[in-house]
Amino acid sequence: MSAADYTYQADPADDGDQLDLEERHSLRRVAGMSTELTDITEVEYRQLLLERVVLVSVWTTGSEVDAENAITELKLLAETAGSEVLEGLLQRRSRPDPATYIGRGKVEELRDVVVATGADTVICDGELAPAQLRNLEDRVKVKVIDRTALILDIFAQHAKSAEGKAQVELAQLQYLKQRLRGWGGNLSRQAGGRAAGGAGIGGRGPGETKLETDRRRINHRISRLRADLRAMDSTRETKRAERRRHQVPSVAIVGYTNAGKSSLLNRLTNAGVLVENALFATLDPTTRRAQTADGRVYTLTDTVGFVRHLPHDLVEAFASTLEETARADLLVHVVDGSDPDPTGQITAVRGVLSDVGAGDRPELIAINKADLATGTALTALRSKYPDAVIVSARTGQGIDDLRARIEAGLPRPEVEVRVLIPYDRGDLVDKIHRTGELGVLEHTEHGTLVSARVHPGLAGELERYALAGDERSR
């Protein structure tokens, strides 16, 4: 049955938790799921290197459109990881089956699809328990991974810096430690005792199971990685402290993965950051210096993209990187206006921001990819988010408006000053330009007359040059 033929008719007597028996047990193909390969060199490359996968998703809540958007996103994740998607299967259930995710009977249908397509991997759109992983692999006879493992694999491919690689390895080990039992019965072997594998004298004793050995090694490695990350974060903290000392405002660019955050950073600052039409292309944060129209300096930071149901282990591992958002003076929330569900993206990003302590930061929504979005979609977003800015990082549409809105959202210096600065203290005039809000600047016979708003620290330096009758308010 195709997606177009499928409609769910609710029974008026349903209480909201009931599902029609036929729908509950249906496992249907999702149209248009197969990866399209046109260029012959790409085909040869993929046949040589890429895994052939079947996607499986359980639809428990929301509309049919939401369910198909979710499995479409899973397809993009799989292709980003380097897979050729052969088939997408969607099942309607009240909740995933605790033993096999899709139910015992449906596993046989999945096995038939795997055999018919020649797939070597099944990817499930959810976080599977160790028992679910083991049961599915035993019955389907190919490798089974879940959404969390897929995202971790993408992060591992894209991490470039030492800190990024350490963060990804930490998240992978935390994920693996909880699932050691799901990777084979050989983990229960003991080294000691009468069944010591023929080790003989000196090899017998109470021993330690292989599972215990692996868990101990993983815990030791996790401790080392956390220590390394703390050391790396001290360097980042030194830079943050320097910016705070000089009262430099910070702006963090956040948003869903592949929404165009790096492209916007390049447009605003000529940063030259990698831009790629792929999920999680940016893992290592990039900070660039920018200037307002009146000369004030501030920083723009490109952060890792978010996604629905971002694994908790990843959020924890990337805590030091995500601190940039919690400490920012303004968040520029980039939204893909051409996405089928931009509102869902906004909800997902705000959920992660709340998890990392940045939920209360001032937010400016920038609806990107206006050149690809339909007029109807942009109108709907504009009505729902009237304060948003419509932009296109590719064409430059709306960039000047976005820059002006960012400047308007920066914190204003607290202290008003009116000073006459001697010409031999040009360094103070430069500080006012860089960190203050300049009002009037006039060159007189005795020095530079300046009216401005500055931060308290600079106001203290300027106090000796204040004009009589100057009123300052904090």
TORPA-615880 format. One record per residue (C-alpha): residue in one letter; x, y, z. Coordinates in nm, 4 decimals, decimal comma. Each point is the difference from the previous one (the first is absolute). Layout:
N
R type       px       py       pz
R    A        X        Y        Z
...
//
This chain:
474
R type       px       py       pz
R    M   0,0000   0,0000   0,0000
R    S   0,1469   0,3375  -0,0958
R    A   0,0142   0,3032   0,2279
R    A  -0,2585   0,1762  -0,2164
R    D  -0,2489  -0,2869   0,0402
R    Y   0,0331  -0,0126   0,3765
R    T  -0,2473   0,1923   0,2169
R    Y  -0,0807  -0,0541   0,3629
R    Q  -0,3714   0,0179   0,0851
R    A  -0,0605   0,0417   0,3722
R    D  -0,2905  -0,1809   0,1602
R    P  -0,2223   0,2461   0,1913
R    A   0,0025  -0,2455   0,2900
R    D   0,3798   0,0004   0,0251
R    D   0,1401   0,1510   0,3176
R    G   0,3212   0,1145  -0,1679
R    D   0,2119  -0,3032   0,0913
R    Q  -0,1774  -0,2590  -0,2127
R    L   0,1198  -0,0990  -0,3482
R    D  -0,1759  -0,1954  -0,2680
R    L   0,1316  -0,3578   0,0012
R    E   0,0974   0,0053  -0,3677
R    E   0,1897   0,3275   0,0404
R    R   0,1714  -0,1198   0,3148
R    H   0,1393  -0,3022  -0,1847
R    S   0,0809   0,1638  -0,3329
R    L   0,3601   0,0359  -0,1123
R    R  -0,0123   0,2119  -0,3122
R    R   0,2577   0,1277  -0,2424
R    V   0,0590   0,3738  -0,0232
R    A   0,0067   0,1222  -0,3579
R    G   0,3098   0,1725  -0,1365
R    M   0,2353  -0,1296   0,2698
R    S   0,2626  -0,1583  -0,2278
R    T   0,3195   0,2021  -0,0431
R    E   0,0194   0,1317  -0,3559
R    L   0,3400  -0,0392  -0,1672
R    T   0,0456   0,1583  -0,3430
R    D   0,3679   0,0730  -0,0565
R    I   0,1824  -0,3192  -0,1015
R    T   0,3121   0,0824   0,2012
R    E  -0,2173   0,0550   0,3067
R    V  -0,1731  -0,3340  -0,0629
R    E   0,3305  -0,1847  -0,0242
R    Y   0,1297   0,1698   0,3136
R    R  -0,3088  -0,0798   0,2000
R    Q  -0,0133  -0,3621  -0,1177
R    L   0,3557  -0,0380   0,1204
R    L  -0,0200   0,1788   0,3346
R    L  -0,3538   0,0645   0,1179
R    E  -0,2195  -0,2182   0,2176
R    R  -0,3366  -0,0979  -0,1411
R    V  -0,2626   0,0730   0,2619
R    V  -0,3691  -0,0403   0,0740
R    L  -0,1629   0,2586   0,2259
R    V  -0,2651  -0,0902   0,2571
R    S  -0,2098   0,2483   0,1965
R    V  -0,2832  -0,0449   0,2493
R    W  -0,2682   0,2692  -0,0170
R    T  -0,1475   0,0455   0,3473
R    T  -0,1209   0,3624   0,0170
R    G  -0,0687   0,2933  -0,2269
R    S  -0,1363   0,0095  -0,3535
R    E   0,0968  -0,2092  -0,2993
R    V   0,1936   0,2993  -0,1365
R    D   0,2031   0,0179   0,3227
R    A   0,0783  -0,3718  -0,0258
R    E   0,1180   0,0271  -0,3602
R    N   0,2055   0,3121   0,0780
R    A   0,1718  -0,1991   0,2755
R    I   0,0943  -0,2917  -0,2258
R    T   0,1097   0,2437  -0,2736
R    E   0,2358   0,1596   0,2509
R    L   0,1277  -0,3488   0,0911
R    K   0,0712  -0,0552  -0,3704
R    L   0,2058   0,3215  -0,0133
R    L   0,1915  -0,1089   0,3107
R    A   0,0699  -0,3423  -0,1540
R    E   0,1215   0,1522  -0,3260
R    T   0,2199   0,2472   0,1895
R    A   0,1574  -0,2964   0,1814
R    G   0,0794  -0,1567  -0,3374
R    S  -0,2855  -0,2386  -0,0771
R    E  -0,2132  -0,0877  -0,2965
R    V  -0,3610  -0,0112   0,1182
R    L  -0,1898  -0,2841  -0,1674
R    E  -0,3329   0,0049   0,1799
R    G  -0,1893   0,1852   0,2729
R    L  -0,2571  -0,1807   0,2152
R    L  -0,2476   0,1724   0,2305
R    Q  -0,2207  -0,1693   0,2602
R    R  -0,2885   0,1508   0,1962
R    R   0,0006  -0,1132   0,3633
R    S  -0,1061   0,1435   0,3335
R    R   0,3567  -0,0605   0,1286
R    P   0,3118  -0,1840  -0,1228
R    D   0,0110  -0,3703   0,0798
R    P   0,2257  -0,0509   0,3077
R    A   0,1564  -0,3149  -0,1471
R    T   0,0494   0,0717  -0,3704
R    Y  -0,1038   0,3671  -0,0518
R    I  -0,2478  -0,0897  -0,2775
R    G  -0,1621  -0,3165   0,1342
R    R   0,0865  -0,3663  -0,0479
R    G  -0,2190  -0,0542  -0,3093
R    K   0,1309   0,3073  -0,1778
R    V   0,3608  -0,1108   0,0479
R    E  -0,0604  -0,2786  -0,2537
R    E  -0,1296   0,2542  -0,2528
R    L   0,3070   0,2140   0,0653
R    R   0,2210  -0,3041  -0,0552
R    D  -0,1713  -0,0609  -0,3367
R    V   0,0651   0,3618  -0,1048
R    V   0,3658  -0,0276   0,1032
R    V   0,0431  -0,3208  -0,2047
R    A  -0,1843   0,1427  -0,3024
R    T   0,2014   0,3241  -0,0091
R    G   0,3368  -0,1481   0,0957
R    A   0,0383   0,2422   0,2900
R    D   0,2807  -0,0479   0,2501
R    T  -0,1235   0,2399   0,2710
R    V  -0,3310   0,0955   0,1642
R    I  -0,0286   0,3461   0,1576
R    C  -0,2801   0,0585   0,2520
R    D  -0,1338   0,3491   0,0676
R    G   0,0234  -0,0111   0,3775
R    E   0,2368  -0,0912   0,2815
R    L  -0,0064  -0,3793   0,0350
R    A   0,0544  -0,1838   0,3252
R    P   0,2757  -0,2655  -0,0002
R    A  -0,2614  -0,2788  -0,0041
R    Q  -0,1762   0,1549  -0,3009
R    L   0,3307   0,0238  -0,1871
R    R   0,0906  -0,3600   0,0762
R    N  -0,3450  -0,1388  -0,0870
R    L  -0,0188   0,1878  -0,3301
R    E   0,3498  -0,1040  -0,1076
R    D  -0,0671  -0,3637   0,0900
R    R  -0,3159  -0,0060  -0,2129
R    V   0,0844   0,2320  -0,2899
R    K   0,3547  -0,1440  -0,0333
R    V   0,1615   0,3355  -0,0902
R    K   0,1464   0,2850   0,2006
R    V  -0,2588   0,2154   0,1807
R    I   0,0746   0,3496   0,1305
R    D  -0,2201   0,2699   0,1487
R    R  -0,0298   0,3737  -0,0580
R    T   0,2407   0,0843   0,2818
R    A   0,2782  -0,2217  -0,1376
R    L  -0,0580   0,1503  -0,3458
R    I   0,0388   0,3577   0,1277
R    L   0,3105  -0,0975   0,1982
R    D   0,1494  -0,1494  -0,3165
R    I  -0,0606   0,3235  -0,1934
R    F   0,1621   0,2012   0,2786
R    A   0,3010  -0,2352  -0,0041
R    Q   0,0442   0,0556  -0,3752
R    H  -0,0238   0,3795   0,0226
R    A   0,2069   0,0684   0,3124
R    K   0,3253   0,1690  -0,0978
R    S   0,1476   0,1678   0,3084
R    A   0,1496  -0,1867   0,2967
R    E  -0,2823   0,1298   0,2191
R    G  -0,2697  -0,1054  -0,2464
R    K   0,1458  -0,3498  -0,0333
R    A   0,0229  -0,0371   0,3793
R    Q  -0,3604   0,1164   0,0441
R    V  -0,1275  -0,2490  -0,2580
R    E   0,2009  -0,2887   0,1456
R    L  -0,1340   0,0813   0,3459
R    A  -0,3585  -0,0104  -0,1267
R    Q   0,0626  -0,3257  -0,1875
R    L   0,1503  -0,1703   0,3057
R    Q  -0,2865   0,1125   0,2235
R    Y  -0,2438  -0,1432  -0,2555
R    L   0,1952  -0,3253  -0,0377
R    K   0,0443  -0,0560   0,3745
R    Q  -0,3757  -0,0309   0,0471
R    R  -0,0290  -0,2515  -0,2855
R    L   0,2869  -0,2397   0,0512
R    R  -0,2413  -0,2866   0,0596
R    G  -0,1556   0,0646  -0,3388
R    W   0,3164  -0,0777  -0,1927
R    G   0,0305  -0,3753   0,0465
R    G  -0,0074  -0,2765   0,2606
R    N   0,3804  -0,0372  -0,0019
R    L   0,0190   0,2951   0,2389
R    S  -0,1022  -0,2326   0,2848
R    R   0,3221  -0,2098  -0,0182
R    Q   0,2157  -0,0177   0,3102
R    A   0,3772  -0,0253  -0,0029
R    G   0,0368  -0,1983   0,3241
R    G  -0,1319  -0,3221   0,1490
R    R   0,0014  -0,3568  -0,1342
R    A  -0,1365   0,1229  -0,3375
R    A   0,2894   0,2374  -0,0561
R    G   0,0390  -0,0949  -0,3633
R    G   0,2993  -0,2261   0,0630
R    A   0,2053   0,2719   0,1661
R    G   0,1312  -0,2568   0,2502
R    I   0,2028   0,0814   0,3111
R    G  -0,0123   0,3677   0,0828
R    G  -0,3036   0,0568  -0,2184
R    R  -0,2665  -0,1248   0,2422
R    G  -0,1895   0,1976   0,2595
R    P  -0,3208   0,1987   0,0445
R    G   0,0840   0,1993  -0,3128
R    E  -0,1816   0,2885  -0,1606
R    T  -0,2593  -0,0206  -0,2743
R    K   0,0868   0,1561  -0,3344
R    L  -0,2997   0,2248   0,0526
R    E   0,1487   0,1285   0,3256
R    T   0,3399   0,0449  -0,1634
R    D  -0,1443   0,2025  -0,2883
R    R  -0,2134   0,2103   0,2325
R    R   0,3027   0,0760   0,2190
R    R   0,2087   0,1011  -0,3022
R    I  -0,2803   0,2201  -0,1319
R    N  -0,0404   0,1710   0,3379
R    H   0,3743   0,0641   0,0147
R    R  -0,0019   0,1475  -0,3511
R    I  -0,3025   0,2181   0,0831
R    S   0,1840   0,1395   0,3030
R    R   0,3047   0,0811  -0,2151
R    L  -0,2121   0,1698  -0,2658
R    R  -0,1835   0,2120   0,2565
R    A   0,3324   0,1122   0,1475
R    D   0,1307   0,0874  -0,3480
R    L  -0,3159   0,1966  -0,0796
R    R   0,0278   0,1952   0,3250
R    A   0,3546   0,0956  -0,0963
R    M  -0,1091   0,1041  -0,3498
R    D  -0,2880   0,2028   0,1395
R    S   0,2407   0,2045   0,2127
R    T   0,1389   0,1492  -0,3228
R    R  -0,3504   0,0888  -0,1180
R    E  -0,0799   0,1470   0,3406
R    T   0,3123   0,2188  -0,0173
R    K  -0,1245   0,1473  -0,3278
R    R  -0,3484   0,0524   0,1455
R    A   0,1471   0,1773   0,3032
R    E   0,2048   0,2264  -0,2262
R    R  -0,3126   0,0981  -0,1939
R    R  -0,1904   0,0639   0,3235
R    R   0,2855   0,2120   0,1335
R    H  -0,0152   0,2162  -0,3098
R    Q  -0,3818   0,0067   0,0141
R    V  -0,0368  -0,1560  -0,3474
R    P  -0,3610  -0,1086  -0,0632
R    S  -0,0499  -0,3515  -0,1402
R    V  -0,2540  -0,1324  -0,2485
R    A  -0,0543  -0,3764  -0,0486
R    I  -0,1469  -0,1352  -0,3245
R    V  -0,2175  -0,3003   0,0862
R    G  -0,2497  -0,2094  -0,1898
R    Y  -0,0930  -0,3327  -0,1518
R    T   0,2670  -0,1922  -0,1846
R    N   0,0401   0,1081  -0,3656
R    A  -0,2076   0,3159   0,0550
R    G   0,2813   0,2164  -0,1403
R    K   0,1755   0,1274   0,3144
R    S   0,3520  -0,0184  -0,1445
R    S  -0,1139   0,1694  -0,3211
R    L  -0,1446   0,2870   0,2028
R    L   0,3217   0,0329   0,2014
R    N   0,1939   0,0227  -0,3262
R    R  -0,2402   0,2639  -0,1332
R    L   0,0221   0,2107   0,3155
R    T   0,3756  -0,0254   0,0647
R    N   0,1733  -0,1546  -0,3064
R    A   0,1107  -0,2771   0,2367
R    G   0,0733  -0,2579  -0,2700
R    V  -0,1587  -0,2810   0,2044
R    L  -0,0737  -0,3343  -0,1694
R    V  -0,3450   0,0014  -0,1588
R    E  -0,1439  -0,3326  -0,1114
R    N  -0,3504  -0,1217  -0,0805
R    A   0,0225  -0,2750   0,2614
R    L  -0,1258  -0,0589   0,3506
R    F   0,2441   0,0887   0,2808
R    A   0,2629   0,1432  -0,2374
R    T   0,1097   0,2303   0,2856
R    L   0,1065  -0,1551   0,3309
R    D   0,2813   0,2295   0,1115
R    P  -0,1240   0,3465   0,1009
R    T   0,1447   0,2927  -0,1918
R    T   0,0163   0,3487   0,1538
R    R   0,0556   0,3076  -0,2167
R    R   0,0293   0,3687   0,0787
R    A  -0,2523   0,2439  -0,1451
R    Q  -0,0679   0,3729   0,0249
R    T  -0,3186   0,2006   0,0260
R    A  -0,0659   0,2960  -0,2268
R    D   0,1228   0,2375   0,2747
R    G   0,3224  -0,1982   0,0551
R    R  -0,0851  -0,2168   0,3030
R    V   0,1661  -0,3430   0,0023
R    Y  -0,1922  -0,3217   0,0675
R    T   0,0513  -0,3695  -0,0689
R    L  -0,2060  -0,2433  -0,2087
R    T   0,0260  -0,3723   0,0809
R    D  -0,1178  -0,2803  -0,2295
R    T  -0,1140  -0,2984   0,2099
R    V  -0,0776  -0,3666  -0,0595
R    G  -0,3429  -0,0599  -0,1536
R    F  -0,2819  -0,1618   0,1913
R    V  -0,2465  -0,2691  -0,1048
R    R  -0,3168  -0,1559   0,1355
R    H   0,0707  -0,2420   0,2855
R    L   0,3678   0,0988   0,0180
R    P   0,1651  -0,2776   0,2070
R    H   0,0459   0,0987   0,3623
R    D   0,3560  -0,1361  -0,0022
R    L   0,0876   0,2432  -0,2787
R    V  -0,1453   0,2965   0,1886
R    E   0,2049  -0,0980   0,3051
R    A   0,3196  -0,0593  -0,1985
R    F  -0,0305   0,3332  -0,1835
R    A  -0,0852   0,1926   0,3185
R    S   0,3139   0,2167  -0,0148
R    T  -0,0670   0,0909  -0,3643
R    L  -0,3682   0,0726   0,0623
R    E   0,0903   0,2320   0,2879
R    E   0,0581   0,2657  -0,2664
R    T  -0,3773   0,0160  -0,0477
R    A  -0,0778   0,0210   0,3721
R    R   0,2395   0,2942   0,0414
R    A  -0,0912   0,1895  -0,3178
R    D  -0,1597   0,3423   0,0167
R    L  -0,2188  -0,0852  -0,3014
R    L  -0,0980  -0,3196  -0,1817
R    V  -0,0565   0,0169  -0,3755
R    H  -0,2310  -0,2977  -0,0538
R    V   0,0329  -0,1074  -0,3654
R    V  -0,2986  -0,1861  -0,1465
R    D  -0,0165  -0,1782  -0,3364
R    G  -0,3005   0,1679  -0,1648
R    S  -0,0095  -0,2656  -0,2739
R    D  -0,0331  -0,2914   0,2436
R    P  -0,3363  -0,1816   0,0073
R    D  -0,0271   0,0580   0,3778
R    P   0,1866   0,3166   0,1059
R    T  -0,2163   0,0390   0,3112
R    G   0,1054  -0,3464   0,1145
R    Q   0,3637   0,1025  -0,0502
R    I  -0,0490   0,3085   0,2161
R    T  -0,1595  -0,2091   0,2765
R    A   0,2836  -0,2556  -0,0109
R    V   0,2720   0,2682   0,0153
R    R  -0,1673   0,1825   0,2872
R    G  -0,0215  -0,3294   0,1892
R    V   0,3764  -0,0560  -0,0289
R    L   0,0719   0,3639   0,0910
R    S  -0,2069  -0,0462   0,3135
R    D   0,1966  -0,3166   0,0850
R    V   0,3339   0,1866  -0,0168
R    G  -0,1219   0,2984   0,2042
R    A  -0,0461   0,2413  -0,2911
R    G  -0,3790   0,0019  -0,0061
R    D  -0,0210   0,3511   0,1499
R    R   0,2445   0,1674  -0,2402
R    P  -0,1341   0,2775  -0,2314
R    E  -0,0880  -0,1564  -0,3344
R    L  -0,0185   0,1353  -0,3553
R    I  -0,1526  -0,2419  -0,2531
R    A   0,1524   0,0122  -0,3488
R    I  -0,2034  -0,1942  -0,2578
R    N   0,2648  -0,1075  -0,2523
R    K  -0,0175  -0,1452  -0,3539
R    A  -0,2646   0,2511  -0,1075
R    D   0,1071  -0,0676  -0,3612
R    L  -0,1101  -0,3637   0,0342
R    A  -0,3102   0,0418   0,2191
R    T  -0,3463   0,0496  -0,1452
R    G  -0,1849   0,3286   0,0483
R    T  -0,2725  -0,1827   0,1913
R    A   0,2499  -0,1493   0,2458
R    L   0,1718   0,3349   0,0588
R    T  -0,3346   0,1730   0,0550
R    A  -0,1002  -0,2630   0,2569
R    L   0,3321   0,0341   0,1830
R    R  -0,0178   0,3789  -0,0053
R    S  -0,3476  -0,0064   0,1534
R    K   0,1084  -0,2468   0,2698
R    Y   0,3314   0,1754   0,0750
R    P  -0,0615   0,3692  -0,0845
R    D   0,3379   0,1123   0,1386
R    A   0,1965  -0,2413  -0,2189
R    V   0,2324   0,1136  -0,2803
R    I  -0,0347  -0,1609  -0,3441
R    V   0,3444  -0,0603  -0,1555
R    S   0,1877  -0,2021  -0,2575
R    A   0,3662  -0,0650   0,0737
R    R   0,0498  -0,1150  -0,3591
R    T  -0,1391   0,3085  -0,1773
R    G   0,0588   0,2602   0,2725
R    Q  -0,3690   0,0855   0,0362
R    G  -0,0774   0,1595   0,3382
R    I   0,3614  -0,0153   0,1277
R    D   0,0209   0,3760   0,0617
R    D  -0,3272  -0,0123   0,1936
R    L   0,1297  -0,2955   0,2047
R    R   0,3247   0,1819   0,0764
R    A  -0,1922   0,3067   0,1179
R    R  -0,2281  -0,2133   0,2193
R    I   0,3031  -0,1730   0,1554
R    E   0,1593   0,3359   0,0784
R    A  -0,3255   0,1241   0,1539
R    G  -0,0164  -0,3115   0,2178
R    L   0,3472   0,0406   0,1486
R    P   0,0128   0,1204   0,3619
R    R   0,0464   0,3757   0,0321
R    P   0,2791   0,1410   0,2188
R    E  -0,1425   0,1160   0,3334
R    V   0,1813   0,3287   0,0739
R    E  -0,0452   0,3315  -0,1833
R    V   0,3120   0,2194  -0,0119
R    R   0,0953   0,3395  -0,1416
R    V   0,3772   0,0428   0,0046
R    L   0,2805   0,2081  -0,1481
R    I   0,2847  -0,2389  -0,0807
R    P   0,3511   0,1388  -0,0638
R    Y   0,1448  -0,0746  -0,3405
R    D   0,2786  -0,2093   0,1558
R    R  -0,2639  -0,2460   0,1319
R    G  -0,1278  -0,1190  -0,3336
R    D  -0,0081  -0,3522   0,1456
R    L  -0,3044   0,0996   0,2077
R    V  -0,1821   0,1309  -0,3072
R    D   0,0756  -0,3320  -0,1715
R    K  -0,1433  -0,1920   0,2988
R    I  -0,3184   0,2046  -0,0168
R    H  -0,0277  -0,0798  -0,3700
R    R   0,0515  -0,3729   0,0537
R    T  -0,1963  -0,0691   0,3174
R    G  -0,2292   0,2998   0,0490
R    E  -0,2890   0,1650  -0,1772
R    L   0,1251   0,3248  -0,1494
R    G  -0,2349   0,2976  -0,0027
R    V   0,1930   0,3193  -0,0806
R    L   0,3671   0,0345  -0,0899
R    E   0,1494   0,3448  -0,0565
R    H   0,3621   0,1097  -0,0314
R    T   0,0641   0,3187   0,1987
R    E   0,2975   0,2143   0,0846
R    H   0,0639  -0,1857   0,3265
R    G  -0,0851  -0,3573  -0,0981
R    T  -0,2690  -0,2327  -0,1279
R    L  -0,3480   0,0718   0,1349
R    V  -0,1945  -0,3269   0,0294
R    S  -0,3552  -0,0808   0,1093
R    A  -0,0570  -0,3749   0,0235
R    R  -0,1333  -0,2933   0,1938
R    V   0,2709  -0,2278   0,1406
R    H   0,0407  -0,2890   0,2398
R    P   0,0767   0,0697   0,3688
R    G   0,3665  -0,1022  -0,0300
R    L   0,0685   0,2466  -0,2794
R    A  -0,2097   0,2656   0,1746
R    G   0,2449  -0,0212   0,2907
R    E   0,2947   0,0616  -0,2327
R    L  -0,1776   0,2995  -0,1546
R    E  -0,1076   0,1556   0,3297
R    R   0,3014   0,2326   0,0255
R    Y  -0,0906   0,1522  -0,3374
R    A  -0,3685   0,0549   0,0775
R    L  -0,1343   0,3498  -0,0709
R    A  -0,1491   0,1994   0,2843
R    G  -0,3711  -0,0656   0,0411
R    D   0,0220  -0,3404  -0,1679
R    E  -0,2838  -0,2267   0,1057
R    R   0,0541  -0,3728  -0,0039
R    S  -0,2593  -0,2645   0,0708
R    R   0,0447  -0,3665   0,0471
//
